[in-house]
Amino acid sequence: MSNILETRQHQFWGHILRIDGFECWNFEFNGMLPDGTHILVRVQFDDPDNTIVQANFTAIRGRWPDIWPRILQRTEEIKIASGYANVPLCINVDWFELQLPEQPISHDGEWSVMLQAKEAGWLIDFKGWEDFGGQGVF
């Protein structure tokens, strides 16, 4: 378990925190896996008051029902390509990390989602609304 260094109540984000080993602020919510299990999604950003980052988060959450299944599918594809096809998620320690861009997504702002797993990590890069690559991070 990571140590919480600082917590804060923010007017846009609600409860945000800084975690030992991560320089950014974190906002956490649950994503739902196809089997109905919840897994942590940790949103990271440098400046909680950045209105572009807030707008990007609002836009992503507005499209979440379409984006989330694609993230899960692409993560599985990358795991298979990396030789980790049979490594299950461990929801007690694994999480998805969403890095928000400081440029508007509508102007092809680049952002990423990474599955931070016990065994390795799998990164999906986005430019605007399109994913343009993925890789295993070991």
C-alpha positions in Angstrom: 0.0 0.0 0.0 1.3 3.4 -0.9 1.6 6.2 1.7 -0.7 9.1 1.3 1.4 12.3 1.5 -1.3 14.9 1.2 -5.1 15.1 0.7 -7.3 17.9 -0.3 -10.9 18.6 -1.0 -11.2 20.4 -4.4 -14.2 22.2 -5.8 -14.1 20.3 -9.1 -12.5 17.0 -8.3 -13.7 16.4 -4.8 -11.3 14.3 -2.7 -7.8 14.4 -4.3 -4.5 13.1 -2.9 -0.8 12.9 -3.5 0.7 9.4 -3.0 4.3 8.5 -2.2 6.2 7.8 -5.4 3.9 9.9 -7.6 4.5 13.6 -8.1 1.0 14.3 -9.5 -2.3 14.8 -7.8 -4.6 11.8 -8.0 -8.4 11.5 -8.3 -9.7 7.9 -8.0 -12.8 6.2 -9.2 -13.9 2.6 -10.0 -14.0 1.2 -13.4 -16.1 -1.9 -14.0 -14.7 -5.0 -15.6 -16.8 -7.2 -17.9 -17.5 -9.7 -15.1 -18.9 -6.8 -12.9 -15.8 -6.6 -10.7 -14.6 -3.0 -9.9 -11.0 -2.0 -10.5 -9.4 1.3 -9.4 -8.9 4.0 -12.0 -6.4 6.6 -10.8 -6.5 9.9 -12.7 -3.3 11.9 -12.5 -2.7 15.6 -13.2 -0.2 18.2 -12.2 -2.5 21.2 -11.5 -6.0 20.5 -10.1 -7.0 24.0 -11.0 -6.1 23.7 -14.7 -9.5 24.3 -16.5 -8.3 22.5 -19.7 -7.4 19.4 -17.7 -10.8 19.6 -16.0 -12.6 19.9 -19.4 -10.6 17.0 -20.7 -11.7 14.8 -17.8 -15.3 15.9 -18.2 -15.1 15.0 -21.9 -13.5 11.6 -21.2 -16.1 10.8 -18.5 -18.8 11.8 -21.0 -17.5 9.2 -23.5 -16.5 6.7 -20.8 -19.1 4.1 -21.8 -17.4 3.9 -25.3 -13.8 4.5 -24.2 -13.6 2.0 -21.3 -14.5 -1.1 -23.3 -11.9 -0.1 -25.9 -9.3 0.4 -23.1 -10.0 -3.1 -21.8 -9.8 -4.6 -25.3 -6.6 -2.8 -26.2 -5.0 -3.7 -22.9 -5.8 -7.4 -23.4 -4.4 -7.2 -27.0 -1.1 -5.7 -25.7 -0.9 -8.3 -22.9 -1.3 -11.1 -25.4 1.3 -9.6 -27.7 3.7 -9.3 -24.7 3.3 -12.9 -23.7 1.1 -12.2 -20.7 -2.2 -13.6 -22.0 -2.8 -15.8 -19.0 -1.9 -13.3 -16.3 -5.2 -12.3 -14.6 -5.9 -8.9 -13.1 -5.4 -8.8 -9.3 -8.0 -6.2 -8.4 -6.5 -5.8 -4.9 -3.2 -4.4 -6.2 -3.6 -3.6 -9.9 -5.1 -0.4 -11.2 -5.5 1.7 -14.3 -3.7 5.1 -14.5 -5.2 7.8 -16.6 -2.8 10.6 -17.5 -4.8 13.7 -18.6 -3.4 16.1 -21.2 -2.9 19.8 -20.7 -3.9 20.4 -24.3 -7.5 20.1 -25.3 -8.4 16.6 -26.5 -10.5 18.2 -29.2 -7.2 19.6 -30.6 -5.5 16.2 -30.5 -4.2 16.5 -27.0 -2.1 13.4 -26.1 -3.1 11.3 -23.1 -2.6 7.8 -22.0 -4.0 4.9 -20.0 -1.8 2.3 -18.3 -2.7 -0.8 -16.5 -0.4 -0.9 -13.5 -0.2 -4.6 -12.7 1.8 -6.6 -10.3 3.7 -8.3 -13.1 4.1 -5.4 -15.6 2.4 -2.4 -17.1 0.6 -2.0 -20.4 0.4 1.5 -21.9 -2.1 2.8 -24.4 -1.4 6.2 -26.0 -4.1 8.4 -27.3 -4.1 11.5 -29.6 -7.4 13.2 -29.4 -10.0 10.4 -29.3 -7.9 7.8 -31.2 -5.5 5.4 -29.7 -2.3 5.3 -31.6 -0.2 2.6 -30.0 0.4 0.5 -27.1 3.2 -1.3 -25.4 4.2 -3.5 -22.5 6.3 -1.8 -19.8 8.3 -4.2 -17.8 
